[in-house]
Amino acid sequence: MTDFHDLYVRYAGDVHRFATYLSGDSSLADDITSETFLRAWTSSSRIRQDTVKAYLFTIARHLASAEFRRTSKIDELPDTWPSHAPSPAETAEQQASLQRVLTGLRALPPDDRAALLLRVRDGLPYDEIAAALNLSLSNVKVKVHRARLKLETLA
């Protein structure tokens, strides 16, 4: 058999055309052609002169099939992927609403603000809030109720 360079020069065009036919993509055919000759060169078995072209085509066909199997498992992502994130307008509205609530909280008297936050944020029962703030149970309930009403008018 002639040297490997002569083998490449003689059959590279045929292998490339065959790979292009199989893959439908010229750049992928370039890769398949290169890999075909690399595998032929590194093969431990001797290539018979009368079956060289068939041998190279077999390698190219196996490579194209493997590439097809690999890429067929890859799902294309749609151009528009549904987003669960709020839109910019919703985000802006939420930020504005949060600012109004925070401003309203700062405007509340300290005992009212503390009673409301202990009840809403920390989930404390009214009797524990009353003990913590040294107020009567009914006074704490009134403070929480009035603080909620004030904040509702702002939000």
trRosetta pair geometry for C-beta under 8 A, 3 or more apart (Angstrom, degrees):
i j d omega theta_ij theta_ji phi_ij phi_ji
1 7 7.5 19 169 -70 109 121
1 46 7.8 178 -2 -177 141 94
1 47 6.4 97 -117 80 164 91
1 49 5.3 -165 -95 -75 85 93
1 52 7.8 137 -135 -77 120 127
2 6 4.1 -59 134 76 131 143
2 7 6.3 169 82 -49 96 78
3 6 5.3 96 62 10 71 102
3 7 7.2 -129 108 -6 38 93
4 7 5.2 -53 -150 36 39 118
4 8 6.3 41 152 -22 69 102
4 41 5.7 57 -143 -110 144 101
5 8 5.7 -52 -151 34 32 112
5 9 6.4 30 153 -17 65 106
6 9 5.7 -53 -144 38 33 111
6 10 6.1 30 158 -19 66 111
7 10 6.0 -61 -146 38 25 109
7 11 6.2 -21 172 18 63 114
7 37 7.9 152 112 -136 104 102
7 40 7.6 -143 136 127 139 139
7 47 7.8 77 -132 86 149 153
7 52 6.7 -127 -142 -166 106 139
8 11 6.9 -84 -137 53 19 80
8 12 5.2 33 177 -50 67 114
8 37 5.6 53 -107 -138 99 145
9 12 6.6 -25 -110 7 15 114
11 14 5.2 -61 -158 45 62 112
11 15 5.6 59 146 -23 88 105
11 52 6.6 -132 -59 134 152 110
11 53 6.0 -162 -122 -102 123 75
11 56 5.5 113 152 34 143 171
12 15 5.8 -57 -143 40 30 109
12 16 6.1 31 157 -21 65 109
12 33 6.2 75 -158 -178 77 124
12 37 7.0 -8 -98 -59 90 139
13 16 5.7 -55 -145 36 28 112
13 17 6.4 28 156 -18 64 105
14 17 5.9 -54 -148 36 30 110
14 18 6.3 29 154 -17 64 109
14 53 6.5 -30 113 -140 153 107
14 56 7.7 87 93 96 107 134
14 57 7.9 -61 135 -71 104 99
15 18 5.6 -57 -148 40 31 113
15 19 6.1 31 154 -19 66 108
15 32 7.8 -153 156 117 96 91
15 33 5.0 125 114 -125 108 88
15 36 5.5 -159 -175 86 140 156
15 37 7.4 146 79 -49 168 92
15 56 5.2 -79 -89 149 121 121
15 57 6.9 -145 -111 -81 75 58
15 60 5.4 -177 -160 -64 91 145
16 19 5.7 -54 -143 39 30 110
16 20 6.2 33 154 -21 64 105
16 29 5.5 87 -162 151 67 112
16 30 7.1 22 -130 -89 106 48
16 33 4.6 0 -84 -80 76 146
17 20 5.7 -53 -147 35 29 112
17 21 6.4 34 152 -21 63 105
17 29 8.0 58 -75 -171 10 142
18 21 5.6 -52 -151 34 31 115
18 22 6.4 27 152 -16 64 107
18 57 5.5 -91 175 -123 168 92
18 60 5.6 85 103 108 117 152
18 61 7.8 -62 153 -61 117 79
19 22 5.7 -54 -146 39 33 110
19 23 5.9 4 165 3 69 114
19 28 7.4 -150 156 114 104 75
19 29 3.8 137 109 -142 104 81
19 32 4.0 172 -146 85 135 132
19 33 5.4 -129 11 -53 155 81
19 36 7.4 -132 -67 -25 131 138
19 60 5.0 -106 -75 -168 93 121
19 63 7.7 -18 -120 82 111 117
19 64 6.2 -172 -139 -69 71 119
20 23 6.4 -67 -131 51 24 91
20 24 7.3 85 176 -88 56 13
20 25 7.4 -142 -135 66 63 29
20 26 5.7 13 -116 -98 112 59
20 29 4.0 -6 -69 -83 67 160
21 24 7.8 12 -176 -65 17 53
22 29 7.8 135 52 -100 86 92
22 32 7.6 -150 69 161 125 174
22 60 7.0 160 12 142 151 97
22 61 6.5 -166 -103 -114 153 61
22 64 4.0 1 132 -170 137 168
23 28 4.4 -140 159 99 153 125
23 29 5.5 -165 46 -64 128 77
23 32 6.5 -176 -31 -18 140 145
23 64 5.3 -129 -61 -135 89 108
23 67 6.9 -5 -110 89 115 140
23 68 7.7 -149 -113 -64 72 94
25 28 3.8 54 90 19 116 114
25 29 6.4 177 90 -17 57 84
26 29 5.3 -52 -146 34 32 117
26 30 6.7 43 151 -26 63 95
27 30 5.4 -38 -154 22 38 117
27 31 7.0 37 148 -14 61 99
28 31 5.6 -51 -156 36 40 112
28 32 6.3 39 148 -19 69 105
28 67 6.7 140 -170 160 121 158
29 32 5.5 -51 -142 39 35 112
29 33 6.1 39 156 -23 66 105
30 33 5.8 -56 -148 35 26 111
30 34 6.4 25 155 -16 62 107
31 34 5.9 -56 -148 37 30 109
31 35 6.1 24 157 -13 66 110
32 35 5.8 -59 -144 43 29 108
32 36 6.1 38 154 -29 65 106
32 60 5.5 79 156 -147 111 82
32 63 4.8 151 -140 109 89 130
32 64 5.7 23 -122 -67 148 81
32 67 7.1 -85 -81 -14 107 147
33 36 5.6 -51 -147 29 28 116
33 37 6.7 18 159 -9 62 104
33 60 7.1 13 -90 -111 50 116
34 37 6.3 -63 -154 40 29 101
34 38 6.2 30 151 -21 66 110
35 38 5.4 -53 -143 37 34 116
35 39 6.2 33 158 -18 67 105
35 59 8.0 -159 117 152 80 108
35 63 5.4 144 96 -130 129 150
36 39 6.1 -59 -152 37 26 106
36 40 6.4 24 152 -18 63 108
36 56 5.7 74 163 -164 123 81
36 59 4.6 129 -140 107 83 117
36 60 4.6 -6 -91 -72 140 80
36 63 6.2 -113 -69 2 82 148
37 40 5.4 -50 -142 37 36 113
37 41 6.1 38 156 -22 66 106
37 56 7.5 13 -79 -133 64 112
38 41 5.8 -57 -149 36 28 111
38 42 6.3 6 160 -1 65 112
39 42 6.2 -65 -137 49 29 96
39 43 6.2 53 155 -53 64 95
39 59 5.3 177 82 -156 133 136
39 63 7.9 -164 -5 -62 147 122
40 43 5.7 -35 -151 -2 29 121
40 47 6.5 28 -167 -67 101 141
40 55 7.0 104 -116 127 112 110
40 56 6.1 -14 -70 -98 144 82
40 59 6.3 -119 -57 -12 90 167
43 47 7.3 89 74 -53 137 95
47 51 7.5 -140 -174 81 73 83
47 52 5.6 66 160 -106 119 80
47 55 5.7 -172 -138 85 101 167
48 51 4.8 43 75 32 105 100
48 52 7.2 -139 86 -52 50 67
48 55 7.7 144 43 -40 75 138
49 52 6.2 -18 -151 -31 31 112
51 54 4.8 -59 -166 51 77 114
51 55 5.3 87 130 -33 89 100
52 55 5.6 -59 -147 36 26 113
52 56 6.3 22 158 -15 65 107
53 56 5.9 -55 -147 38 30 108
53 57 6.2 29 154 -17 64 108
54 57 5.7 -55 -144 39 30 112
54 58 6.3 37 153 -25 64 104
55 58 5.8 -52 -151 30 29 113
55 59 6.8 27 152 -16 62 102
56 59 5.8 -52 -152 35 35 110
56 60 6.3 34 151 -18 66 107
57 60 5.5 -54 -144 40 34 113
57 61 6.1 37 155 -23 67 105
58 61 5.7 -51 -145 34 29 111
58 62 6.5 29 155 -17 62 105
59 62 5.9 -58 -152 37 30 110
59 63 6.3 29 153 -18 65 108
60 63 5.7 -56 -147 38 31 111
60 64 6.2 30 155 -19 66 106
61 64 5.8 -54 -145 37 30 110
61 65 6.3 31 155 -19 64 107
62 65 5.7 -54 -146 37 30 112
62 66 6.3 31 155 -19 64 106
63 66 5.7 -54 -146 36 30 111
63 67 6.3 30 154 -18 64 106
64 67 5.7 -55 -148 37 31 112
64 68 6.3 34 152 -21 65 105
65 68 5.6 -53 -147 35 32 113
65 69 6.4 31 154 -17 65 104
66 69 5.8 -52 -149 37 32 110
66 70 6.3 32 152 -20 64 107
67 70 5.6 -54 -146 37 32 112
67 71 6.2 16 161 -7 67 109
68 71 6.3 -61 -141 44 26 99
68 72 6.0 28 160 -25 64 111
69 72 5.9 -55 -139 33 26 110
69 73 6.9 26 159 -21 59 105
70 73 6.4 -65 -166 28 28 109
70 74 7.4 22 145 -19 61 106
71 74 5.5 -51 -155 27 47 114
77 81 6.6 -24 177 -69 103 120
78 81 5.9 144 71 -74 93 66
86 90 3.7 -121 -179 96 110 125
86 91 5.0 145 98 -57 116 76
86 94 6.7 49 120 -11 172 137
87 90 4.7 95 50 8 75 102
87 91 6.9 -138 94 -5 38 87
88 91 5.5 -53 -144 37 32 113
88 92 6.3 34 156 -20 65 105
89 92 5.7 -52 -148 36 30 112
89 93 6.4 30 152 -18 63 106
90 93 5.7 -55 -147 38 32 111
90 94 6.2 33 153 -20 66 105
91 94 5.7 -53 -147 36 30 111
91 95 6.3 31 154 -19 64 106
92 95 5.7 -54 -148 36 31 112
92 96 6.3 30 153 -18 65 106
93 96 5.7 -54 -146 37 32 110
93 97 6.2 33 154 -19 65 106
94 97 5.6 -54 -146 38 30 112
94 98 6.2 33 154 -20 65 105
95 98 5.7 -52 -147 36 30 112
95 99 6.4 33 153 -21 63 104
96 99 5.7 -52 -150 34 32 113
96 100 6.6 34 151 -20 64 103
97 100 5.7 -52 -151 33 33 112
97 101 6.5 31 152 -17 65 104
97 155 5.6 57 -161 -147 93 86
98 101 5.7 -55 -149 37 33 110
98 102 6.2 30 155 -17 67 107
99 102 5.8 -55 -144 39 31 109
99 103 6.2 33 155 -19 65 107
100 103 5.7 -55 -147 38 29 112
100 104 6.2 31 153 -19 63 108
100 154 4.7 178 162 154 104 98
100 155 5.6 155 100 -91 123 54
101 104 5.5 -56 -148 39 31 113
101 105 6.3 35 152 -23 65 103
101 151 6.0 44 -134 -159 79 108
101 154 6.6 149 -86 102 44 120
101 155 5.5 27 -71 -78 93 111
102 105 5.5 -47 -146 32 33 114
102 106 6.6 33 154 -17 63 103
103 106 5.8 -55 -152 36 31 110
103 107 6.5 30 150 -20 64 108
103 154 7.1 -158 78 -172 97 144
104 107 5.6 -58 -148 35 33 112
104 108 6.9 44 152 -34 64 95
104 150 6.2 165 -171 131 112 94
104 151 4.8 132 128 -111 145 70
104 154 4.1 -164 -69 32 135 167
104 155 7.5 -78 1 -39 153 82
105 108 5.9 -43 -158 13 35 114
105 113 5.7 95 -173 -131 76 109
105 116 7.7 -142 -124 85 90 137
105 117 7.7 72 -149 -63 123 109
105 151 7.1 32 -64 -98 69 118
106 113 7.8 47 -97 -104 20 147
107 150 7.7 -141 92 158 111 133
108 112 4.4 -123 175 92 111 114
108 113 4.2 144 89 -62 120 89
108 116 7.1 -32 159 13 172 139
108 147 5.5 38 -130 -127 144 101
108 150 6.6 142 -89 86 98 150
109 112 4.6 83 60 11 84 108
109 113 6.9 -160 86 -9 38 89
110 113 5.7 -58 -143 39 28 110
110 114 6.1 26 160 -18 65 109
111 114 5.7 -54 -143 39 30 110
111 115 6.2 30 157 -20 65 107
111 133 6.1 105 -146 -166 91 132
111 135 7.0 108 -168 -57 127 143
111 143 6.2 -81 127 -141 93 151
112 115 5.9 -55 -146 36 28 110
112 116 6.3 25 157 -16 63 109
112 143 4.8 -146 -112 -169 68 98
112 144 7.9 178 -156 -72 67 32
112 146 6.6 -72 -136 86 125 104
112 147 4.5 162 170 -75 100 114
113 116 6.0 -58 -147 38 27 109
113 117 6.2 20 159 -13 65 111
113 147 6.8 164 -81 -133 38 139
114 117 6.0 -59 -142 41 27 106
114 118 6.1 26 160 -18 65 110
114 133 6.1 142 108 -95 127 121
115 118 6.0 -57 -145 38 25 109
115 119 6.3 19 158 -14 62 112
115 129 5.6 88 -137 172 73 132
115 133 6.2 -28 -76 -35 88 163
115 135 7.6 -39 -85 44 125 151
115 140 5.3 -171 -140 -150 127 77
115 143 4.3 67 58 107 161 125
115 144 5.1 -117 136 -65 108 79
115 147 6.8 163 78 -4 99 147
116 119 5.9 -65 -150 41 27 107
116 120 5.8 0 167 2 69 116
116 143 7.3 -121 -44 134 79 86
116 144 5.4 148 -90 -128 63 66
116 147 4.0 -111 -62 109 134 150
116 148 6.7 169 -126 -54 116 71
116 151 7.7 131 -166 -19 156 139
117 120 6.3 -61 -125 50 26 93
117 121 4.9 -10 -169 18 69 122
117 122 6.9 56 142 -3 68 98
118 121 7.2 -32 -83 53 12 87
118 122 5.1 -36 -151 44 47 125
118 124 4.7 -33 162 34 92 129
118 128 7.8 -148 162 104 125 94
118 129 4.7 143 105 -111 136 104
118 132 6.6 179 -130 69 160 149
118 133 7.8 -145 8 -39 157 113
119 122 7.4 32 -8 56 8 81
119 123 7.4 39 -178 -111 34 18
119 124 6.2 -83 -91 59 43 78
119 126 7.1 21 -103 -84 114 65
119 129 6.0 -14 -62 -66 86 153
119 144 5.0 34 8 -125 162 136
120 123 7.7 -12 164 -67 12 50
124 128 4.6 -114 -178 83 110 122
124 129 5.2 132 106 -56 123 87
124 132 7.5 -4 159 -1 165 142
125 128 5.1 90 61 9 78 102
125 129 7.2 -144 99 -5 39 89
126 129 5.5 -57 -148 37 36 112
126 130 6.2 40 154 -24 69 104
126 137 5.7 80 135 -155 111 84
126 140 5.2 150 -163 101 88 127
126 141 5.7 12 -139 -69 143 85
126 144 7.5 -106 -108 -1 98 148
127 130 5.5 -48 -147 33 34 115
127 131 6.6 33 153 -17 64 103
127 137 5.9 -13 -97 -107 66 113
128 131 5.7 -51 -148 37 35 110
128 132 6.2 34 153 -19 66 107
129 132 5.7 -56 -145 39 31 110
129 133 6.0 6 164 2 68 113
129 135 7.9 -28 128 54 80 109
129 140 4.9 137 103 -160 113 143
129 144 7.7 52 120 -56 167 125
130 133 6.5 -69 -139 50 23 92
130 134 7.9 78 166 -99 54 4
130 135 5.3 -108 -141 77 67 72
130 136 6.2 -30 -148 153 123 15
130 137 4.7 -48 -67 -83 159 55
130 139 7.3 112 -120 60 98 90
130 140 4.6 -111 -76 -21 81 142
131 134 7.5 20 -173 -75 28 44
133 140 6.7 139 51 -96 133 107
135 139 4.5 -118 168 90 110 127
135 140 5.3 135 94 -58 121 86
135 143 7.4 11 139 -7 165 143
136 139 4.3 94 57 4 85 107
136 140 7.1 -150 91 -8 45 83
137 140 5.9 -54 -151 32 31 110
137 141 6.6 30 152 -18 64 105
138 141 5.6 -53 -149 36 35 113
138 142 6.4 35 153 -18 66 105
139 142 5.8 -55 -149 37 31 111
139 143 6.3 32 153 -20 65 107
140 143 5.7 -54 -146 37 31 112
140 144 6.3 30 157 -17 66 106
141 144 6.0 -55 -147 37 28 109
141 145 6.2 27 155 -18 63 111
142 145 5.7 -58 -146 39 29 112
142 146 6.1 23 160 -14 67 110
143 146 6.1 -58 -142 41 26 105
143 147 6.1 27 158 -20 63 110
144 147 5.9 -56 -145 37 27 111
144 148 6.4 29 155 -20 62 106
145 148 5.9 -57 -153 33 28 110
145 149 6.6 28 152 -19 63 105
146 149 5.6 -51 -148 34 35 113
146 150 6.5 36 154 -19 66 103
147 150 5.8 -53 -150 35 32 111
147 151 6.4 27 155 -15 65 108
148 151 5.9 -60 -148 40 31 107
148 152 6.2 35 155 -25 66 106
149 152 5.8 -53 -147 31 30 113
149 153 6.9 30 156 -19 62 102
150 153 6.1 -57 -158 31 31 109
150 154 6.9 22 149 -13 63 109
151 154 5.6 -61 -153 38 39 110
151 155 6.1 24 157 -11 74 111
152 155 6.1 -60 -135 43 30 101
